[in-house]
Amino acid sequence: MQNSSLSEAKKGIPYIIENMDVPLHELVKLKEIGFDKGRKIFVIQAIRNGPVCAKGKDGSFILSASIAKKIKVVEATQ
Amino acid sequence: MKNCCTLEHEGLTLSKNMIALIGNPNSGKSLLFNRLTGLNQKVANFPGVTVQAKKGKIARLEKEIMDLPGIYSLFSETLDAKVTRDFVRENPECLYLNVVDITRLRRSLFLTLQLLQITKNIILVLNFSDKKKQQTNLEPISRKLGIPVVRISAFTGQGIDKLIGTIEGFTPPSNSNQEIPKLDLEDISEDERIRFIDKTYETIESILPYDDEKIDLDQSKYEKLDRFMLHPLTGLILFVFVMFFSFKLTFTVGGFVSGLLGEGIAQLQELVLNKMPEGILVSFLADGIIAGIGFVLVFIPQLAILFLLIGIMEQSGYLTRVVFIMEKFLAKVGITGKSIAPMLLGFGCNVPAILSTRTVDDPTERKVVALTIPFMSCSARFPVLIILASVISEKYAELIVTMAYFLGIIVAIVTIWLLRTFVYREQNTATIMELPDLQKPPIWNILKTVYNQLLDFITGVGKGMGIGIILVWMMTVFGPTGYIGRQAFENQEYFEKSFTFMVGTLFEPMFKPMGWDERIVVALIFGFVAKELVVGILGMMYGSSNLINGIQMFYSPISLLSLLVFVLLYVPCLGTVFAMKREFGKKVALASVLYSLLIAYLVSIFIFYAGILL
């Protein structure tokens, strides 16, 4: 299983969030909207060095590159 | 003593029998508000539409209802969230309809559990039930939370009667079977907040177990269209095409109807001039009311199409896709994706756009965005752009208007860069923004919104603008020597005896390099009050029956192009300045006026001389 950042994740493949190494105030926002360790996530669209559109159980969110780079994910076993 | 239900900071006083709508952004609160009240609260399928609490009445229940700004958490620090938080804390006796998107139920319960800390007067309203394929068993949720749960669709109207019945029969509930995590909402550290969030989600798990098997990519039937819209290349091309198509449609269909209306207005003016005896009254009617105010109303068909298209883009969720496409670029100049939505709202009207900056987390970024909003060409400027573009080149008018809109965006971006580089350097936020599902826009609601916006436009024309038009008419038919007559509109010799000429002469040297005379200078001065006045005054000065030829006789195309750019960029209208002062104080409002004036002057003078040299 490959570990990568959300920015590098492939579109349409399920990933599991492994770690979110973002500043505390952003971690609060992410957790409030249901993004957390162990959660399943899909990348719907990503722009190179730009934002990522990620879909989780609780809806889709646009995450800027600075955040997406710091979210570590691992491919989910289907 | 504090009243039971008040929202003092918003200037709203509520009755004791109050109902309040509360929920996440995009949960359909405003749509439900419109369903229940029959009012026309603006709705959009992107976050931050309701930034002020709005009040209405449910006729069937004889109760007042409040639509509170959408929030994810009572801890949120944005100003719109503060409105909601303060309201809930001050008014625990009110009945809260906690509106949640049924397809986002787990996340939405996060706010529900926070609400339950403060009040038990809650009905959980599961909205968009038409979108959910599988039926959720509501009984265990209701039992565990200890509050009634109702399934509705504000979109189709399904379940509204049941909701009304539940409100009528609502009694304060018994205790919930669930242990609700408690935390003081004031002065807590971020570490404490994180612990609280974890604990709250543990509680949610016990109510609604997390089942990631149910996440898939095919939940939306518009998935392919969505991918196309979100693609960096096709999405950008589509955005340019959508903008151009919108103007094309506005020009061709709206322009045709406007043309017929214009002819009608011109014939009416002729009729008044021919049938009534010459005098002050006939001039007032023909030159002031018909040519001035009537000429602005000619643009209603074009505005209706523009409002309709903007409504479709907002309520379908398309504008949030535009945010995604533009985020990378705007992040480079120094703003986050959340700031793009207020900027796009500025295309409709700058005043609500300024208010919607409340959704932006960072106060510094809020100011930066507010200072750029006046460059987003609002609908009031649209008639001026149409007229001037048609005079410059009838064949390429829509292209000129499209380019003008893009010029406004470019100036806004340069302004952000300048402010971020030299004034407000600190940046501490990143984009975390919900992307709502694409949806078929609710046509009944869009049409209501369009009707409401047109009504605002017409009453605006009738009130503030009417006074401006009459003032300019009086300044033109009167002068220091007394009544001049309507010849002042047709004969330069007479015009030079008028007060309008005197006022225009004072400022005319400033605009001499671009070749604009006193008439245009006066139109620009009054345009500060409301941008529609520019067209009204031009119609009055150059004759509404043949305005295009009238203006063409006096000015070269390049002089008019520089005028178009000046109107696009110069000082925001009075309403926007007041909104800016209210939100950010006098200094920022004044800075906005002076900066936009300077930019408009420099860019238009550059265009004029560049045009001459080329």
HADDOCK unambig.tbl for C-alpha pairs under 7 A between the chains (distance, minus, plus):
assign (segid A and resid 24 and name CA) (segid B and resid 190 and name CA) 6.52 0.50 0.50
assign (segid A and resid 25 and name CA) (segid B and resid 190 and name CA) 6.69 0.50 0.50
assign (segid A and resid 28 and name CA) (segid B and resid 194 and name CA) 5.98 0.50 0.50
assign (segid A and resid 31 and name CA) (segid B and resid 197 and name CA) 6.93 0.50 0.50
assign (segid A and resid 32 and name CA) (segid B and resid 197 and name CA) 6.53 0.50 0.50
assign (segid A and resid 33 and name CA) (segid B and resid 107 and name CA) 6.02 0.50 0.50
assign (segid A and resid 34 and name CA) (segid B and resid 107 and name CA) 5.85 0.50 0.50
assign (segid A and resid 40 and name CA) (segid B and resid 212 and name CA) 6.25 0.50 0.50
assign (segid A and resid 45 and name CA) (segid B and resid 230 and name CA) 6.54 0.50 0.50
assign (segid A and resid 45 and name CA) (segid B and resid 231 and name CA) 6.89 0.50 0.50
assign (segid A and resid 47 and name CA) (segid B and resid 232 and name CA) 6.38 0.50 0.50
assign (segid A and resid 50 and name CA) (segid B and resid 328 and name CA) 4.72 0.50 0.50
assign (segid A and resid 51 and name CA) (segid B and resid 324 and name CA) 6.94 0.50 0.50
assign (segid A and resid 51 and name CA) (segid B and resid 327 and name CA) 6.61 0.50 0.50
assign (segid A and resid 51 and name CA) (segid B and resid 328 and name CA) 6.13 0.50 0.50
assign (segid A and resid 56 and name CA) (segid B and resid 215 and name CA) 6.98 0.50 0.50
assign (segid A and resid 57 and name CA) (segid B and resid 212 and name CA) 6.57 0.50 0.50
assign (segid A and resid 57 and name CA) (segid B and resid 215 and name CA) 5.61 0.50 0.50
assign (segid A and resid 58 and name CA) (segid B and resid 104 and name CA) 5.01 0.50 0.50
assign (segid A and resid 58 and name CA) (segid B and resid 106 and name CA) 6.69 0.50 0.50
assign (segid A and resid 58 and name CA) (segid B and resid 107 and name CA) 5.62 0.50 0.50
assign (segid A and resid 59 and name CA) (segid B and resid 104 and name CA) 6.24 0.50 0.50
assign (segid A and resid 60 and name CA) (segid B and resid 434 and name CA) 5.95 0.50 0.50
assign (segid A and resid 60 and name CA) (segid B and resid 435 and name CA) 5.19 0.50 0.50
assign (segid A and resid 60 and name CA) (segid B and resid 436 and name CA) 6.77 0.50 0.50
assign (segid A and resid 61 and name CA) (segid B and resid 432 and name CA) 6.60 0.50 0.50
assign (segid A and resid 61 and name CA) (segid B and resid 433 and name CA) 5.38 0.50 0.50
assign (segid A and resid 61 and name CA) (segid B and resid 434 and name CA) 4.25 0.50 0.50
assign (segid A and resid 61 and name CA) (segid B and resid 435 and name CA) 5.02 0.50 0.50
assign (segid A and resid 62 and name CA) (segid B and resid 324 and name CA) 6.70 0.50 0.50
assign (segid A and resid 62 and name CA) (segid B and resid 431 and name CA) 6.92 0.50 0.50
assign (segid A and resid 62 and name CA) (segid B and resid 432 and name CA) 5.72 0.50 0.50
assign (segid A and resid 62 and name CA) (segid B and resid 433 and name CA) 5.06 0.50 0.50
assign (segid A and resid 62 and name CA) (segid B and resid 434 and name CA) 6.07 0.50 0.50
assign (segid A and resid 62 and name CA) (segid B and resid 435 and name CA) 6.26 0.50 0.50
assign (segid A and resid 63 and name CA) (segid B and resid 431 and name CA) 5.45 0.50 0.50
assign (segid A and resid 63 and name CA) (segid B and resid 432 and name CA) 4.88 0.50 0.50
assign (segid A and resid 63 and name CA) (segid B and resid 433 and name CA) 6.73 0.50 0.50
assign (segid A and resid 64 and name CA) (segid B and resid 430 and name CA) 6.02 0.50 0.50
assign (segid A and resid 64 and name CA) (segid B and resid 431 and name CA) 4.90 0.50 0.50
assign (segid A and resid 64 and name CA) (segid B and resid 432 and name CA) 6.80 0.50 0.50
assign (segid A and resid 66 and name CA) (segid B and resid 430 and name CA) 6.89 0.50 0.50
assign (segid A and resid 67 and name CA) (segid B and resid 430 and name CA) 6.99 0.50 0.50
